[in-house]
Amino acid sequence: MEENKTINQEPQEDFAEEMKEAKKTGIVSMDGKKKEKEKSANYTHKFSEPVEIGGKKFTELTFYFDRLCGEDVEAIEEELQDQNKYVLTPEVSSVFQTMLAARAAGVGADEIRRLKIKDYMKIKNQARSFLIESGY
Protein backbone atom coordinates (compact mmCIF):
# COMPACT_ATOMS: atom_id res chain seq x y z
CA MET A 1 0.00 0.00 0.00
CA GLU A 2 2.86 2.37 0.78
CA GLU A 3 4.23 1.64 -2.68
CA ASN A 4 1.02 3.02 -4.24
CA LYS A 5 1.25 6.23 -2.21
CA THR A 6 4.82 6.83 -3.33
CA ILE A 7 4.05 6.20 -6.98
CA ASN A 8 0.99 8.47 -6.93
CA GLN A 9 2.90 11.34 -5.30
CA GLU A 10 5.64 11.52 -7.94
CA PRO A 11 3.47 13.07 -10.71
CA GLN A 12 2.12 15.63 -8.23
CA GLU A 13 5.64 16.62 -7.17
CA ASP A 14 6.76 16.84 -10.81
CA PHE A 15 3.77 19.03 -11.62
CA ALA A 16 4.49 21.33 -8.68
CA GLU A 17 8.10 21.75 -9.86
CA GLU A 18 6.94 22.48 -13.41
CA MET A 19 4.49 25.11 -12.13
CA LYS A 20 7.23 26.82 -10.09
CA GLU A 21 9.50 26.91 -13.13
CA ALA A 22 6.70 28.16 -15.39
CA LYS A 23 5.83 30.98 -12.97
CA LYS A 24 9.46 31.98 -12.62
CA THR A 25 10.45 31.91 -16.30
CA GLY A 26 7.15 31.93 -18.14
CA ILE A 27 8.32 28.84 -20.05
CA VAL A 28 7.62 25.15 -19.59
CA SER A 29 10.34 22.96 -21.02
CA MET A 30 9.23 19.73 -22.66
CA ASP A 31 12.81 18.49 -23.02
CA GLY A 32 13.65 15.35 -21.10
CA LYS A 33 10.05 14.44 -20.28
CA LYS A 34 9.72 10.81 -19.33
CA LYS A 35 7.59 8.68 -21.57
CA GLU A 36 4.37 7.63 -19.92
CA LYS A 37 4.84 4.32 -18.17
CA GLU A 38 2.98 1.40 -19.63
CA LYS A 39 -0.16 0.70 -17.62
CA SER A 40 0.30 -2.21 -15.26
CA ALA A 41 -2.02 -5.19 -15.59
CA ASN A 42 -1.68 -5.92 -11.87
CA TYR A 43 -4.84 -5.59 -9.81
CA THR A 44 -5.41 -5.12 -6.10
CA HIS A 45 -8.81 -6.31 -4.98
CA LYS A 46 -10.33 -4.93 -1.78
CA PHE A 47 -12.65 -7.55 -0.32
CA SER A 48 -16.19 -6.60 0.70
CA GLU A 49 -15.30 -8.06 4.10
CA PRO A 50 -12.09 -9.71 5.39
CA VAL A 51 -11.54 -13.24 4.10
CA GLU A 52 -9.35 -16.10 5.27
CA ILE A 53 -7.05 -17.59 2.65
CA GLY A 54 -4.50 -20.21 3.62
CA GLY A 55 -5.02 -19.51 7.30
CA LYS A 56 -4.39 -15.75 6.97
CA LYS A 57 -6.91 -12.91 7.07
CA PHE A 58 -6.95 -10.58 4.07
CA THR A 59 -8.71 -7.27 3.49
CA GLU A 60 -7.18 -7.03 0.03
CA LEU A 61 -5.19 -9.21 -2.35
CA THR A 62 -2.94 -8.22 -5.24
CA PHE A 63 -3.03 -10.16 -8.49
CA TYR A 64 0.30 -9.83 -10.29
CA PHE A 65 -0.86 -10.52 -13.85
CA ASP A 66 2.29 -8.84 -15.20
CA ARG A 67 4.40 -11.66 -13.71
CA LEU A 68 2.59 -14.43 -15.58
CA CYS A 69 4.19 -16.10 -18.58
CA GLY A 70 3.40 -18.70 -21.21
CA GLU A 71 4.34 -21.52 -18.85
CA ASP A 72 1.49 -20.43 -16.55
CA VAL A 73 -1.05 -20.62 -19.37
CA GLU A 74 0.22 -24.03 -20.44
CA ALA A 75 0.21 -25.32 -16.85
CA ILE A 76 -3.42 -24.25 -16.48
CA GLU A 77 -4.31 -25.97 -19.76
CA GLU A 78 -2.53 -29.18 -18.65
CA GLU A 79 -4.22 -29.12 -15.26
CA LEU A 80 -7.62 -28.75 -16.90
CA GLN A 81 -6.85 -31.58 -19.35
CA ASP A 82 -5.91 -33.80 -16.39
CA GLN A 83 -9.42 -33.09 -15.06
CA ASN A 84 -10.91 -33.93 -18.49
CA LYS A 85 -11.92 -30.30 -18.96
CA TYR A 86 -11.07 -28.58 -22.23
CA VAL A 87 -11.22 -24.84 -22.75
CA LEU A 88 -11.39 -23.55 -26.31
CA THR A 89 -11.65 -19.86 -25.44
CA PRO A 90 -10.06 -18.93 -22.09
CA GLU A 91 -11.41 -15.39 -22.23
CA VAL A 92 -14.95 -16.78 -21.74
CA SER A 93 -14.10 -19.65 -19.38
CA SER A 94 -14.75 -18.95 -15.70
CA VAL A 95 -12.63 -21.94 -14.71
CA PHE A 96 -9.62 -20.78 -16.74
CA GLN A 97 -9.95 -17.18 -15.53
CA THR A 98 -10.18 -18.29 -11.91
CA MET A 99 -7.08 -20.46 -12.24
CA LEU A 100 -5.20 -17.61 -13.93
CA ALA A 101 -6.16 -15.16 -11.19
CA ALA A 102 -5.13 -17.66 -8.52
CA ARG A 103 -1.70 -18.05 -10.13
CA ALA A 104 -1.33 -14.27 -10.33
CA ALA A 105 -2.05 -13.96 -6.60
CA GLY A 106 -0.12 -17.06 -5.51
CA VAL A 107 -3.15 -18.74 -3.95
CA GLY A 108 -5.14 -21.85 -4.77
CA ALA A 109 -7.91 -21.61 -7.34
CA ASP A 110 -10.30 -23.15 -4.79
CA GLU A 111 -9.68 -20.13 -2.54
CA ILE A 112 -10.89 -17.82 -5.31
CA ARG A 113 -13.92 -20.04 -6.04
CA ARG A 114 -15.01 -19.92 -2.39
CA LEU A 115 -15.17 -16.11 -2.30
CA LYS A 116 -18.49 -14.30 -2.14
CA ILE A 117 -19.93 -13.81 -5.60
CA LYS A 118 -19.32 -10.03 -5.53
CA ASP A 119 -15.59 -10.52 -4.95
CA TYR A 120 -15.33 -13.60 -7.16
CA MET A 121 -16.88 -11.87 -10.18
CA LYS A 122 -14.69 -8.77 -9.91
CA ILE A 123 -11.54 -10.88 -9.72
CA LYS A 124 -12.61 -13.24 -12.50
CA ASN A 125 -13.54 -10.31 -14.74
CA GLN A 126 -10.17 -8.70 -14.11
CA ALA A 127 -8.50 -11.92 -15.29
CA ARG A 128 -10.71 -11.89 -18.38
CA SER A 129 -9.76 -8.28 -19.12
CA PHE A 130 -6.10 -9.20 -18.76
CA LEU A 131 -6.51 -12.05 -21.26
CA ILE A 132 -8.29 -9.83 -23.76
CA GLU A 133 -5.82 -6.96 -23.42
CA SER A 134 -2.94 -9.41 -23.82
CA GLY A 135 -4.33 -10.54 -27.15
CA TYR A 136 -5.20 -14.04 -26.02
N, CA and C atoms as an extended XYZ file, in Angstrom:
408
Properties=species:S:1:pos:R:3:atomname:S:1:resname:S:1:resid:I:1 pbc="F F F"
N         0.830       -1.188        0.000 N   MET     1
C         0.000        0.000        0.000 CA  MET     1
C         0.872        1.248        0.000 C   MET     1
N         1.944        1.235        0.765 N   GLU     2
C         2.858        2.370        0.784 CA  GLU     2
C         3.432        2.614       -0.600 C   GLU     2
N         3.686        1.543       -1.326 N   GLU     3
C         4.227        1.638       -2.676 CA  GLU     3
C         3.310        2.480       -3.554 C   GLU     3
N         1.986        2.267       -3.439 N   ASN     4
C         1.025        3.016       -4.236 CA  ASN     4
C         1.070        4.493       -3.893 C   ASN     4
N         1.199        4.824       -2.612 N   LYS     5
C         1.250        6.230       -2.212 CA  LYS     5
C         2.466        6.917       -2.821 C   LYS     5
N         3.598        6.257       -2.783 N   THR     6
C         4.823        6.832       -3.325 CA  THR     6
C         4.698        7.059       -4.824 C   THR     6
N         4.189        6.086       -5.535 N   ILE     7
C         4.048        6.205       -6.984 CA  ILE     7
C         3.096        7.337       -7.340 C   ILE     7
N         1.976        7.446       -6.619 N   ASN     8
C         0.991        8.466       -6.931 CA  ASN     8
C         1.468        9.869       -6.597 C   ASN     8
N         2.425       10.020       -5.679 N   GLN     9
C         2.901       11.335       -5.301 CA  GLN     9
C         3.892       11.899       -6.312 C   GLN     9
N         4.620       11.047       -7.015 N   GLU    10
C         5.636       11.519       -7.944 CA  GLU    10
C         5.088       12.465       -9.002 C   GLU    10
N         3.987       12.141       -9.703 N   PRO    11
C         3.474       13.068      -10.706 CA  PRO    11
C         3.064       14.411      -10.104 C   PRO    11
N         2.524       14.397       -8.877 N   GLN    12
C         2.125       15.635       -8.229 CA  GLN    12
C         3.346       16.500       -7.934 C   GLN    12
N         4.415       15.883       -7.462 N   GLU    13
C         5.638       16.617       -7.175 CA  GLU    13
C         6.246       17.175       -8.455 C   GLU    13
N         6.246       16.373       -9.524 N   ASP    14
C         6.758       16.842      -10.815 CA  ASP    14
C         5.950       18.029      -11.311 C   ASP    14
N         4.643       17.952      -11.164 N   PHE    15
C         3.767       19.025      -11.620 CA  PHE    15
C         4.035       20.304      -10.830 C   PHE    15
N         4.220       20.172       -9.522 N   ALA    16
C         4.493       21.335       -8.675 CA  ALA    16
C         5.798       22.009       -9.098 C   ALA    16
N         6.820       21.204       -9.390 N   GLU    17
C         8.103       21.750       -9.856 CA  GLU    17
C         7.941       22.469      -11.193 C   GLU    17
N         7.179       21.866      -12.093 N   GLU    18
C         6.940       22.478      -13.407 CA  GLU    18
C         6.209       23.807      -13.261 C   GLU    18
N         5.244       23.867      -12.353 N   MET    19
C         4.494       25.106      -12.134 CA  MET    19
C         5.395       26.205      -11.570 C   MET    19
N         6.283       25.839      -10.646 N   LYS    20
C         7.234       26.816      -10.091 CA  LYS    20
C         8.099       27.390      -11.207 C   LYS    20
N         8.633       26.498      -12.034 N   GLU    21
C         9.502       26.912      -13.133 CA  GLU    21
C         8.734       27.777      -14.136 C   GLU    21
N         7.511       27.405      -14.435 N   ALA    22
C         6.702       28.161      -15.387 CA  ALA    22
C         6.409       29.565      -14.854 C   ALA    22
N         6.101       29.670      -13.560 N   LYS    23
C         5.829       30.980      -12.971 CA  LYS    23
C         7.071       31.854      -12.964 C   LYS    23
N         8.211       31.239      -12.710 N   LYS    24
C         9.464       31.980      -12.617 CA  LYS    24
C         9.931       32.459      -13.999 C   LYS    24
N         9.895       31.591      -14.982 N   THR    25
C        10.452       31.911      -16.297 CA  THR    25
C         9.403       32.206      -17.363 C   THR    25
N         8.176       31.765      -17.116 N   GLY    26
C         7.151       31.933      -18.136 CA  GLY    26
C         7.236       30.880      -19.225 C   GLY    26
N         8.102       29.880      -19.046 N   ILE    27
C         8.317       28.836      -20.049 CA  ILE    27
C         8.255       27.469      -19.379 C   ILE    27
N         7.612       26.544      -20.045 N   VAL    28
C         7.617       25.154      -19.589 CA  VAL    28
C         8.419       24.365      -20.604 C   VAL    28
N         9.489       23.732      -20.137 N   SER    29
C        10.345       22.955      -21.024 CA  SER    29
C         9.805       21.541      -21.160 C   SER    29
N         9.685       21.086      -22.399 N   MET    30
C         9.228       19.727      -22.657 CA  MET    30
C        10.420       18.787      -22.879 C   MET    30
N        11.618       19.312      -22.846 N   ASP    31
C        12.812       18.488      -23.021 CA  ASP    31
C        12.973       17.538      -21.843 C   ASP    31
N        13.351       16.332      -22.147 N   GLY    32
C        13.654       15.352      -21.102 CA  GLY    32
C        12.436       14.802      -20.389 C   GLY    32
N        11.247       15.009      -20.910 N   LYS    33
C        10.055       14.445      -20.283 CA  LYS    33
C        10.109       12.932      -20.390 C   LYS    33
N         9.764       12.278      -19.309 N   LYS    34
C         9.718       10.814      -19.325 CA  LYS    34
C         8.527       10.366      -20.146 C   LYS    34
N         8.713        9.280      -20.864 N   LYS    35
C         7.588        8.683      -21.572 CA  LYS    35
C         6.648        8.092      -20.537 C   LYS    35
N         5.366        8.170      -20.838 N   GLU    36
C         4.369        7.632      -19.916 CA  GLU    36
C         4.608        6.136      -19.728 C   GLU    36
N         4.616        5.732      -18.468 N   LYS    37
C         4.837        4.319      -18.168 CA  LYS    37
C         3.669        3.500      -18.692 C   LYS    37
N         4.008        2.313      -19.156 N   GLU    38
C         2.977        1.400      -19.629 CA  GLU    38
C         2.085        1.028      -18.451 C   GLU    38
N         0.795        1.012      -18.680 N   LYS    39
C        -0.159        0.697      -17.624 CA  LYS    39
C         0.047       -0.735      -17.145 C   LYS    39
N         0.117       -0.894      -15.852 N   SER    40
C         0.299       -2.214      -15.258 CA  SER    40
C        -0.992       -3.009      -15.336 C   SER    40
N        -0.856       -4.303      -15.566 N   ALA    41
C        -2.020       -5.193      -15.587 CA  ALA    41
C        -2.315       -5.736      -14.191 C   ALA    41
N        -1.461       -5.435      -13.228 N   ASN    42
C        -1.677       -5.916      -11.873 CA  ASN    42
C        -2.948       -5.290      -11.296 C   ASN    42
N        -3.563       -6.019      -10.374 N   TYR    43
C        -4.845       -5.588       -9.814 CA  TYR    43
C        -4.869       -5.898       -8.325 C   TYR    43
N        -5.221       -4.902       -7.527 N   THR    44
C        -5.408       -5.125       -6.097 CA  THR    44
C        -6.890       -5.079       -5.804 C   THR    44
N        -7.388       -6.195       -5.291 N   HIS    45
C        -8.813       -6.306       -4.983 CA  HIS    45
C        -9.024       -6.071       -3.498 C   HIS    45
N        -9.941       -5.163       -3.164 N   LYS    46
C       -10.327       -4.933       -1.777 CA  LYS    46
C       -11.603       -5.737       -1.525 C   LYS    46
N       -11.521       -6.663       -0.600 N   PHE    47
C       -12.654       -7.547       -0.317 CA  PHE    47
C       -13.792       -6.792        0.359 C   PHE    47
N       -15.012       -7.230        0.108 N   SER    48
C       -16.191       -6.598        0.701 CA  SER    48
C       -16.170       -6.774        2.224 C   SER    48
N       -15.556       -7.835        2.682 N   GLU    49
C       -15.296       -8.058        4.103 CA  GLU    49
C       -14.070       -8.955        4.188 C   GLU    49
N       -13.314       -8.907        5.303 N   PRO    50
C       -12.094       -9.711        5.388 CA  PRO    50
C       -12.362      -11.192        5.117 C   PRO    50
N       -11.418      -11.817        4.414 N   VAL    51
C       -11.539      -13.237        4.102 CA  VAL    51
C       -10.300      -13.968        4.603 C   VAL    51
N       -10.477      -15.265        4.846 N   GLU    52
C        -9.352      -16.096        5.268 CA  GLU    52
C        -8.911      -16.941        4.083 C   GLU    52
N        -7.646      -16.816        3.744 N   ILE    53
C        -7.054      -17.594        2.654 CA  ILE    53
C        -5.767      -18.214        3.180 C   ILE    53
N        -5.695      -19.525        3.138 N   GLY    54
C        -4.501      -20.214        3.617 CA  GLY    54
C        -4.182      -19.936        5.068 C   GLY    54
N        -5.217      -19.741        5.874 N   GLY    55
C        -5.016      -19.510        7.303 CA  GLY    55
C        -4.694      -18.074        7.673 C   GLY    55
N        -4.679      -17.164        6.697 N   LYS    56
C        -4.393      -15.748        6.968 CA  LYS    56
C        -5.603      -14.907        6.594 C   LYS    56
N        -5.818      -13.832        7.355 N   LYS    57
C        -6.914      -12.905        7.071 CA  LYS    57
C        -6.429      -11.855        6.075 C   LYS    57
N        -7.261      -11.578        5.079 N   PHE    58
C        -6.949      -10.576        4.069 CA  PHE    58
C        -8.090       -9.570        3.945 C   PHE    58
N        -7.727       -8.299        3.820 N   THR    59
C        -8.714       -7.269        3.492 CA  THR    59
C        -8.584       -6.914        2.014 C   THR    59
N        -7.425       -7.247        1.452 N   GLU    60
C        -7.181       -7.032        0.025 CA  GLU    60
C        -6.150       -8.050       -0.455 C   GLU    60
N        -6.109       -8.254       -1.755 N   LEU    61
C        -5.187       -9.212       -2.348 CA  LEU    61
C        -4.755       -8.677       -3.706 C   LEU    61
N        -3.459       -8.717       -3.968 N   THR    62
C        -2.942       -8.218       -5.244 CA  THR    62
C        -2.717       -9.382       -6.196 C   THR    62
N        -3.170       -9.179       -7.421 N   PHE    63
C        -3.031      -10.160       -8.489 CA  PHE    63
C        -1.982       -9.621       -9.454 C   PHE    63
N        -0.827      -10.278       -9.488 N   TYR    64
C         0.302       -9.827      -10.293 CA  TYR    64
C         0.231      -10.460      -11.687 C   TYR    64
N        -0.696       -9.987      -12.501 N   PHE    65
C        -0.856      -10.521      -13.849 CA  PHE    65
C         0.380      -10.261      -14.704 C   PHE    65
N         1.089       -9.167      -14.426 N   ASP    66
C         2.291       -8.842      -15.200 CA  ASP    66
C         3.400       -9.886      -15.034 C   ASP    66
N         3.359      -10.652      -13.973 N   ARG    67
C         4.398      -11.657      -13.709 CA  ARG    67
C         4.128      -12.994      -14.403 C   ARG    67
N         2.932      -13.164      -14.942 N   LEU    68
C         2.588      -14.429      -15.580 CA  LEU    68
C         3.318      -14.576      -16.909 C   LEU    68
N         3.531      -15.827      -17.300 N   CYS    69
C         4.190      -16.097      -18.578 CA  CYS    69
C         3.484      -17.268      -19.275 C   CYS    69
N         3.990      -17.627      -20.435 N   GLY    70
C         3.401      -18.704      -21.215 CA  GLY    70
C         3.340      -20.017      -20.458 C   GLY    70
N         4.335      -20.278      -19.626 N   GLU    71
C         4.336      -21.518      -18.847 CA  GLU    71
C         3.112      -21.594      -17.933 C   GLU    71
N         2.675      -20.444      -17.415 N   ASP    72
C         1.490      -20.430      -16.551 CA  ASP    72
C         0.246      -20.827      -17.332 C   ASP    72
N         0.102      -20.284      -18.524 N   VAL    73
C        -1.052      -20.617      -19.367 CA  VAL    73
C        -1.039      -22.105      -19.695 C   VAL    73
N         0.126      -22.615      -20.088 N   GLU    74
C         0.224      -24.031      -20.439 CA  GLU    74
C        -0.023      -24.933      -19.235 C   GLU    74
N         0.443      -24.516      -18.059 N   ALA    75
C         0.214      -25.316      -16.852 CA  ALA    75
C        -1.278      -25.378      -16.519 C   ALA    75
N        -1.978      -24.261      -16.717 N   ILE    76
C        -3.423      -24.246      -16.479 CA  ILE    76
C        -4.111      -25.179      -17.471 C   ILE    76
N        -3.711      -25.100      -18.740 N   GLU    77
C        -4.309      -25.972      -19.760 CA  GLU    77
C        -4.072      -27.441      -19.421 C   GLU    77
N        -2.850      -27.790      -19.006 N   GLU    78
C        -2.533      -29.177      -18.648 CA  GLU    78
C        -3.332      -29.642      -17.438 C   GLU    78
N        -3.452      -28.763      -16.452 N   GLU    79
C        -4.218      -29.117      -15.255 CA  GLU    79
C        -5.679      -29.381      -15.612 C   GLU    79
N        -6.229      -28.553      -16.475 N   LEU    80
C        -7.621      -28.751      -16.900 CA  LEU    80
C        -7.767      -30.040      -17.708 C   LEU    80
N        -6.807      -30.338      -18.568 N   GLN    81
C        -6.853      -31.576      -19.347 CA  GLN    81
C        -6.797      -32.789      -18.427 C   GLN    81
N        -5.986      -32.710      -17.366 N   ASP    82
C        -5.911      -33.803      -16.392 CA  ASP    82
C        -7.259      -34.035      -15.716 C   ASP    82
N        -8.080      -32.994      -15.658 N   GLN    83
C        -9.416      -33.095      -15.061 CA  GLN    83
C       -10.482      -33.383      -16.125 C   GLN    83
N       -10.025      -33.696      -17.344 N   ASN    84
C       -10.915      -33.929      -18.487 CA  ASN    84
C       -11.804      -32.723      -18.801 C   ASN    84
N       -11.239      -31.541      -18.613 N   LYS    85
C       -11.916      -30.295      -18.961 CA  LYS    85
C       -11.100      -29.634      -20.065 C   LYS    85
N       -11.763      -29.210      -21.107 N   TYR    86
C       -11.074      -28.582      -22.232 CA  TYR    86
C       -11.669      -27.202      -22.468 C   TYR    86
N       -10.802      -26.216      -22.569 N   VAL    87
C       -11.217      -24.837      -22.751 CA  VAL    87
C       -10.765      -24.377      -24.125 C   VAL    87
N       -11.718      -24.023      -24.964 N   LEU    88
C       -11.389      -23.551      -26.305 CA  LEU    88
C       -11.116      -22.052      -26.324 C   LEU    88
N       -11.833      -21.317      -25.491 N   THR    89
C       -11.652      -19.865      -25.436 CA  THR    89
C       -11.513      -19.419      -23.980 C   THR    89
N       -10.290      -19.295      -23.485 N   PRO    90
C       -10.055      -18.933      -22.085 CA  PRO    90
C       -10.700      -17.616      -21.662 C   PRO    90
N       -10.846      -16.687      -22.621 N   GLU    91
C       -11.413      -15.392      -22.235 CA  GLU    91
C       -12.905      -15.465      -21.900 C   GLU    91
N       -13.549      -16.605      -22.147 N   VAL    92
C       -14.952      -16.776      -21.742 CA  VAL    92
C       -15.125      -17.932      -20.751 C   VAL    92
N       -14.042      -18.515      -20.298 N   SER    93
C       -14.102      -19.649      -19.376 CA  SER    93
C       -13.862      -19.189      -17.932 C   SER    93
N       -14.882      -19.314      -17.106 N   SER    94
C       -14.746      -18.949      -15.695 CA  SER    94
C       -13.676      -19.780      -15.005 C   SER    94
N       -13.614      -21.053      -15.331 N   VAL    95
C       -12.627      -21.943      -14.712 CA  VAL    95
C       -11.211      -21.482      -15.047 C   VAL    95
N       -10.950      -21.215      -16.312 N   PHE    96
C        -9.619      -20.777      -16.735 CA  PHE    96
C        -9.266      -19.440      -16.082 C   PHE    96
N       -10.202      -18.504      -16.100 N   GLN    97
C        -9.951      -17.177      -15.527 CA  GLN    97
C        -9.659      -17.259      -14.033 C   GLN    97
N       -10.398      -18.112      -13.342 N   THR    98
C       -10.179      -18.289      -11.907 CA  THR    98
C        -8.802      -18.863      -11.632 C   THR    98
N        -8.411      -19.845      -12.416 N   MET    99
C        -7.084      -20.456      -12.237 CA  MET    99
C        -5.969      -19.459      -12.558 C   MET    99
N        -6.182      -18.631      -13.567 N   LEU   100
C        -5.197      -17.615      -13.931 CA  LEU   100
C        -5.057      -16.583      -12.807 C   LEU   100
N        -6.188      -16.132      -12.282 N   ALA   101
C        -6.159      -15.161      -11.185 CA  ALA   101
C        -5.462      -15.750       -9.959 C   ALA   101
N        -5.757      -17.006       -9.671 N   ALA   102
C        -5.128      -17.656       -8.519 CA  ALA   102
C        -3.611      -17.704       -8.679 C   ALA   102
N        -3.140      -18.029       -9.883 N   ARG   103
C        -1.696      -18.045      -10.135 CA  ARG   103
C        -1.100      -16.654       -9.965 C   ARG   103
N        -1.821      -15.643      -10.419 N   ALA   104
C        -1.332      -14.265      -10.330 CA  ALA   104
C        -1.221      -13.792       -8.884 C   ALA   104
N        -2.059      -14.351       -8.013 N   ALA   105
C        -2.048      -13.963       -6.602 CA  ALA   105
C        -1.240      -14.920       -5.733 C   ALA   105
N        -0.879      -16.080       -6.293 N   GLY   106
C        -0.122      -17.058       -5.515 CA  GLY   106
C        -0.974      -17.786       -4.496 C   GLY   106
N        -2.243      -17.992       -4.835 N   VAL   107
C        -3.147      -18.740       -3.954 CA  VAL   107
C        -3.779      -19.866       -4.757 C   VAL   107
N        -4.461      -20.759       -4.091 N   GLY   108
C        -5.138      -21.851       -4.769 CA  GLY   108
C        -6.402      -21.375       -5.465 C   GLY   108
N        -6.701      -21.977       -6.594 N   ALA   109
C        -7.909      -21.611       -7.339 CA  ALA   109
C        -9.161      -21.855       -6.501 C   ALA   109
N        -9.144      -22.879       -5.654 N   ASP   110
C       -10.299      -23.152       -4.787 CA  ASP   110
C       -10.571      -21.983       -3.845 C   ASP   110
N        -9.514      -21.300       -3.428 N   GLU   111
C        -9.679      -20.134       -2.541 CA  GLU   111
C       -10.453      -19.024       -3.253 C   GLU   111
N       -10.186      -18.844       -4.528 N   ILE   112
C       -10.893      -17.824       -5.311 CA  ILE   112
C       -12.355      -18.258       -5.505 C   ILE   112
N       -12.562      -19.528       -5.804 N   ARG   113
C       -13.923      -20.037       -6.042 CA  ARG   113
C       -14.818      -19.929       -4.812 C   ARG   113
N       -14.231      -19.977       -3.627 N   ARG   114
C       -15.011      -19.921       -2.387 CA  ARG   114
C       -15.371      -18.496       -1.959 C   ARG   114
N       -14.874      -17.494       -2.669 N   LEU   115
C       -15.175      -16.108       -2.301 CA  LEU   115
C       -16.642      -15.783       -2.556 C   LEU   115
N       -17.127      -14.773       -1.872 N   LYS   116
C       -18.492      -14.301       -2.138 CA  LYS   116
C       -18.572      -13.884       -3.594 C   LYS   116
N       -19.742      -14.035       -4.170 N   ILE   117
C       -19.930      -13.813       -5.602 CA  ILE   117
C       -19.471      -12.416       -6.029 C   ILE   117
N       -19.714      -11.411       -5.209 N   LYS   118
C       -19.318      -10.034       -5.533 CA  LYS   118
C       -17.798       -9.936       -5.740 C   LYS   118
N       -17.042      -10.544       -4.837 N   ASP   119
C       -15.587      -10.523       -4.947 CA  ASP   119
C       -15.114      -11.432       -6.083 C   ASP   119
N       -15.696      -12.621       -6.141 N   TYR   120
C       -15.327      -13.600       -7.163 CA  TYR   120
C       -15.475      -13.015       -8.568 C   TYR   120
N       -16.606      -12.395       -8.837 N   MET   121
C       -16.876      -11.867      -10.181 CA  MET   121
C       -15.916      -10.738      -10.558 C   MET   121
N       -15.612       -9.862       -9.614 N   LYS   122
C       -14.686       -8.765       -9.911 CA  LYS   122
C       -13.299       -9.311      -10.248 C   LYS   122
N       -12.856      -10.291       -9.490 N   ILE   123
C       -11.536      -10.876       -9.717 CA  ILE   123
C       -11.510      -11.640      -11.038 C   ILE   123
N       -12.519      -12.453      -11.270 N   LYS   124
C       -12.613      -13.236      -12.504 CA  LYS   124
C       -12.664      -12.312      -13.721 C   LYS   124
N       -13.434      -11.254      -13.631 N   ASN   125
C       -13.536      -10.313      -14.743 CA  ASN   125
C       -12.232       -9.569      -14.989 C   ASN   125
N       -11.477       -9.338      -13.939 N   GLN   126
C       -10.170       -8.701      -14.108 CA  GLN   126
C        -9.228       -9.642      -14.859 C   GLN   126
N        -9.300      -10.927      -14.570 N   ALA   127
C        -8.495      -11.917      -15.293 CA  ALA   127
C        -8.917      -11.967      -16.753 C   ALA   127
N       -10.218      -11.907      -17.004 N   ARG   128
C       -10.711      -11.888      -18.382 CA  ARG   128
C       -10.200      -10.660      -19.127 C   ARG   128
N       -10.260       -9.507      -18.497 N   SER   129
C        -9.757       -8.276      -19.118 CA  SER   129
C        -8.288       -8.398      -19.437 C   SER   129
N        -7.530       -8.998      -18.525 N   PHE   130
C        -6.099       -9.197      -18.763 CA  PHE   130
C        -5.880      -10.071      -19.999 C   PHE   130
N        -6.630      -11.155      -20.099 N   LEU   131
C        -6.507      -12.045      -21.258 CA  LEU   131
C        -6.823      -11.308      -22.563 C   LEU   131
N        -7.891      -10.543      -22.559 N   ILE   132
C        -8.291       -9.826      -23.762 CA  ILE   132
C        -7.266       -8.774      -24.147 C   ILE   132
N        -6.799       -7.999      -23.157 N   GLU   133
C        -5.817       -6.957      -23.423 CA  GLU   133
C        -4.468       -7.534      -23.861 C   GLU   133
N        -4.192       -8.764      -23.459 N   SER   134
C        -2.937       -9.414      -23.822 CA  SER   134
C        -2.999      -10.033      -25.209 C   SER   134
N        -4.177       -9.996      -25.810 N   GLY   135
C        -4.334      -10.539      -27.148 CA  GLY   135
C        -4.555      -12.031      -27.192 C   GLY   135
N        -4.973      -12.597      -26.060 N   TYR   136
C        -5.201      -14.037      -26.019 CA  TYR   136
C        -6.389      -14.414      -26.831 C   TYR   136
